[in-house]
Amino acid sequence: MLLPFLFQIGFLPVDIWDIFDVLVVGYLIYWLYRLLKGSIALNIFVGIVALFFSYQAFTALGMDLLSNILNQFIQVGFISLIIIFQPEVRRFLLLLGSGTIRQRDSFWNRLLGRQEFDREHAPQTAIVRRAFLRMARQRTGALIVCTQDADPDTVITGGTEIDADISYGLLVSIFHKESPLHDGAVLISNRRIVKASAILPVSENSELPAAVGLRHRAAVGVTEKIDVACFVVSEETGKISFAHGGVLERGISEERLTELLDMYL
């Protein structure tokens, strides 16, 4: 049964599905803007939109030569968008998929008793927390990446294979200023230290504060491309920061650090 029209704008009747359609499209555009905000991809996207409207204007004005030239770009526009925005499309799908999986896991963990799981791995969380607090007091720069289910080899390069249990002494010694492995990131996967001195992609986000250094930009950069969580200790201030999904949370408290380690380690 067709729904009755709610109201009419000129000759255009509007029903509840039209309103729902507009709200969904607006929501998608909002998240598309958030995904591209602060990156070079946003400028490219604006350029493509300008190209499309230029084509419409030239066609309406009867400028056939320009219209035909622009039409050639538009005909392959969808494939071009996939190629140009491949990192952003990958990131969007990763965020969408990981969010769905995390919600499902959260449901089953609550159903089956998450407390037992947390107690089982609490010592490792405490070890990493203790190491971070010491490095923060001593202003020792550090960068740790928790890979979770992501494949780090797609964007993270270099480094030294370790494959060791998480230990307080190992973490502190890796990031000691005299250690040959202190530059770069430590990768933790399945609650094991798998690599040290790894090289991360640096974020090009122009909205990051000018005060953040290379470690923080690398933490944001890798979380923009794959679904990982990063913990950073600033060498200049000793403050601990957290990055996930391309968003940097600076100067987190000890309680917040513990909460995030329980969630992502």
C-alpha positions as CSV (number, residue, x, y, z in Angstrom):
1,M,0.0,0.0,0.0
2,L,1.4,3.4,-1.0
3,L,2.0,5.9,1.8
4,P,0.0,9.2,1.7
5,F,1.9,12.3,0.8
6,L,3.0,14.4,3.8
7,F,3.2,17.7,1.9
8,Q,3.9,19.1,-1.5
9,I,6.6,21.5,-2.7
10,G,5.4,23.1,-5.9
11,F,4.5,20.2,-8.2
12,L,6.7,17.7,-6.2
13,P,4.9,15.5,-3.7
14,V,6.9,14.5,-0.6
15,D,6.2,11.4,1.4
16,I,8.0,9.8,4.4
17,W,10.4,7.8,2.2
18,D,11.6,10.9,0.5
19,I,12.5,12.4,3.9
20,F,14.2,9.2,4.9
21,D,16.1,9.2,1.6
22,V,17.4,12.7,2.2
23,L,18.4,11.9,5.8
24,V,20.4,8.8,4.7
25,V,22.2,10.7,1.9
26,G,22.9,13.6,4.2
27,Y,24.3,11.1,6.8
28,L,26.6,9.5,4.2
29,I,27.8,12.8,2.9
30,Y,28.6,13.9,6.5
31,W,30.7,10.7,7.1
32,L,32.4,11.1,3.7
33,Y,33.4,14.6,4.7
34,R,34.7,13.4,8.1
35,L,36.7,10.6,6.3
36,L,38.3,13.0,3.8
37,K,38.6,16.1,6.1
38,G,42.2,17.3,6.5
39,S,43.6,15.2,3.7
40,I,44.6,15.8,0.1
41,A,41.8,13.5,-0.9
42,L,39.2,16.2,0.1
43,N,40.8,18.6,-2.5
44,I,40.6,15.9,-5.2
45,F,37.0,15.2,-4.3
46,V,36.1,18.9,-4.5
47,G,37.8,19.1,-7.9
48,I,35.8,16.1,-9.2
49,V,32.6,17.7,-8.1
50,A,33.6,21.0,-9.8
51,L,34.4,19.0,-12.9
52,F,30.9,17.4,-12.9
53,F,29.1,20.7,-12.5
54,S,31.3,22.3,-15.2
55,Y,30.2,19.5,-17.5
56,Q,26.6,20.2,-16.8
57,A,27.0,23.9,-17.4
58,F,28.9,23.5,-20.6
59,T,26.3,21.1,-21.9
60,A,23.5,23.5,-21.0
61,L,25.3,26.3,-22.8
62,G,25.8,24.2,-25.9
63,M,29.7,24.2,-25.7
64,D,30.1,20.8,-27.4
65,L,33.9,20.6,-27.5
66,L,34.4,21.2,-23.8
67,S,31.4,19.0,-23.0
68,N,32.8,16.1,-25.0
69,I,36.2,16.4,-23.4
70,L,34.7,16.4,-19.9
71,N,32.3,13.6,-20.8
72,Q,35.3,11.3,-21.4
73,F,36.5,11.9,-17.8
74,I,33.0,11.4,-16.4
75,Q,32.4,8.1,-18.3
76,V,35.3,6.5,-16.4
77,G,34.6,8.5,-13.3
78,F,33.6,5.7,-11.1
79,I,36.7,3.6,-11.8
80,S,38.8,6.7,-11.4
81,L,37.3,7.4,-8.0
82,I,38.0,3.9,-6.8
83,I,41.6,4.2,-7.9
84,I,42.2,7.7,-6.5
85,F,40.4,7.1,-3.3
86,Q,41.6,3.5,-2.7
87,P,43.1,4.2,0.7
88,E,40.0,6.1,1.9
89,V,37.6,3.4,0.5
90,R,39.8,0.7,2.3
91,R,39.7,2.7,5.5
92,F,36.0,3.2,5.3
93,L,35.3,-0.5,4.8
94,L,37.7,-1.5,7.5
95,L,36.1,0.9,10.0
96,L,32.6,-0.4,9.0
97,G,33.6,-4.0,9.2
98,S,35.6,-3.7,12.4
99,G,32.8,-1.7,14.1
100,T,30.3,-4.5,13.2
101,I,32.7,-7.2,14.4
102,R,33.5,-5.4,17.6
103,Q,29.7,-5.0,18.4
104,R,29.2,-8.7,17.8
105,D,32.1,-9.7,20.0
106,S,31.0,-7.3,22.7
107,F,27.6,-9.0,22.7
108,W,29.1,-12.5,23.0
109,N,31.6,-11.4,25.6
110,R,28.9,-10.0,27.8
111,L,26.8,-13.2,27.2
112,L,29.7,-15.6,27.9
113,G,31.3,-13.6,30.7
114,R,33.8,-11.0,29.7
115,Q,35.2,-10.7,33.2
116,E,37.1,-14.0,33.0
117,F,38.7,-12.9,29.8
118,D,39.8,-9.6,31.3
119,R,41.3,-11.3,34.3
120,E,43.2,-13.8,32.1
121,H,45.1,-11.0,30.2
122,A,45.2,-8.4,33.0
123,P,48.9,-9.0,33.8
124,Q,49.9,-8.1,30.2
125,T,47.8,-4.9,30.3
126,A,49.5,-4.0,33.7
127,I,52.9,-4.7,32.2
128,V,52.4,-2.3,29.3
129,R,50.8,0.3,31.5
130,R,53.7,0.2,33.9
131,A,56.2,0.5,31.1
132,F,54.3,3.5,29.6
133,L,54.1,5.3,33.0
134,R,57.9,4.9,33.5
135,M,58.7,6.1,30.0
136,A,56.4,9.1,30.5
137,R,58.1,10.0,33.8
138,Q,61.5,9.8,32.2
139,R,60.3,11.4,29.0
140,T,61.4,8.5,26.9
141,G,59.8,8.6,23.4
142,A,57.8,5.5,22.6
143,L,55.4,4.3,20.0
144,I,53.4,1.0,20.2
145,V,51.0,-0.4,17.6
146,C,48.4,-2.9,18.6
147,T,47.5,-4.6,15.3
148,Q,44.4,-6.6,16.5
149,D,43.1,-8.4,13.3
150,A,44.7,-6.1,10.8
151,D,47.5,-7.1,8.4
152,P,50.3,-4.7,9.3
153,D,52.5,-5.7,6.3
154,T,50.2,-3.8,3.9
155,V,51.5,-0.4,5.2
156,I,54.1,-1.0,7.9
157,T,57.6,-1.7,6.6
158,G,61.1,-2.5,8.0
159,G,61.8,-3.3,11.6
160,T,63.4,-6.2,13.4
161,E,61.5,-9.4,14.1
162,I,61.3,-10.3,17.8
163,D,58.3,-12.6,18.5
164,A,58.6,-12.4,22.3
165,D,56.2,-12.4,25.2
166,I,55.3,-8.9,26.5
167,S,57.6,-8.0,29.3
168,Y,58.3,-4.8,31.2
169,G,62.1,-5.0,30.8
170,L,61.9,-5.7,27.1
171,L,59.6,-2.7,26.4
172,V,61.7,-0.3,28.5
173,S,65.0,-1.5,26.9
174,I,63.7,-1.3,23.4
175,F,62.8,2.4,23.7
176,H,65.9,3.3,25.8
177,K,67.6,6.2,24.0
178,E,70.8,4.2,23.6
179,S,69.0,1.2,22.1
180,P,69.5,0.6,18.4
181,L,65.8,-0.2,18.2
182,H,64.4,2.8,19.9
183,D,63.5,4.6,16.6
184,G,60.3,3.4,15.0
185,A,57.4,1.5,16.4
186,V,56.9,-1.7,18.4
187,L,54.2,-4.0,17.0
188,I,52.1,-6.1,19.3
189,S,49.9,-8.8,17.9
190,N,48.0,-11.5,19.7
191,R,49.5,-10.2,23.0
192,R,53.1,-10.8,21.8
193,I,55.8,-8.3,20.7
194,V,56.3,-9.3,17.0
195,K,58.5,-6.5,15.7
196,A,60.5,-3.4,16.8
197,S,61.8,-0.4,15.0
198,A,59.1,-0.6,12.4
199,I,58.4,2.2,10.0
200,L,54.9,3.7,9.8
201,P,53.3,5.9,7.2
202,V,53.2,9.6,8.3
203,S,49.8,11.4,8.2
204,E,49.2,14.2,5.8
205,N,46.4,15.6,7.9
206,S,46.8,19.4,7.9
207,E,44.5,19.7,11.0
208,L,46.9,18.0,13.3
209,P,48.4,20.5,15.8
210,A,51.7,21.9,14.8
211,A,53.2,20.9,18.1
212,V,52.9,17.2,17.5
213,G,56.0,15.4,16.4
214,L,56.9,12.7,13.9
215,R,55.8,9.9,16.3
216,H,52.3,11.3,16.7
217,R,52.0,11.9,13.0
218,A,53.1,8.3,12.3
219,A,50.6,7.0,14.9
220,V,47.8,8.9,13.1
221,G,49.0,7.9,9.7
222,V,48.9,4.2,10.2
223,T,45.5,4.3,11.9
224,E,44.2,6.2,8.8
225,K,45.1,3.3,6.6
226,I,44.5,0.1,8.6
227,D,42.5,-0.8,11.7
228,V,45.1,-0.6,14.4
229,A,45.5,1.3,17.7
230,C,48.6,3.3,18.6
231,F,50.0,4.5,22.0
232,V,52.6,7.3,22.0
233,V,54.8,8.7,24.7
234,S,56.1,12.2,23.8
235,E,59.8,12.7,24.3
236,E,59.4,16.5,24.8
237,T,56.5,16.5,27.3
238,G,56.3,13.0,28.6
239,K,52.5,12.9,27.9
240,I,50.8,9.8,26.7
241,S,48.6,10.0,23.6
242,F,46.4,7.5,21.7
243,A,45.4,7.3,18.1
244,H,42.7,5.2,16.4
245,G,40.8,5.7,13.2
246,G,42.9,8.7,12.2
247,V,41.9,10.6,15.4
248,L,44.6,11.6,18.0
249,E,43.7,11.8,21.7
250,R,46.5,13.7,23.4
251,G,47.5,13.7,27.1
252,I,45.4,10.8,28.3
253,S,45.2,10.0,32.0
254,E,46.3,6.9,33.7
255,E,42.8,5.7,34.0
256,R,42.1,6.3,30.3
257,L,45.4,4.5,29.5
258,T,44.2,1.4,31.4
259,E,40.8,1.5,29.7
260,L,42.3,1.7,26.2
261,L,44.9,-1.0,26.9
262,D,42.1,-3.3,28.1
263,M,40.2,-2.5,24.9
264,Y,42.9,-2.8,22.3
265,L,45.8,-4.7,23.6
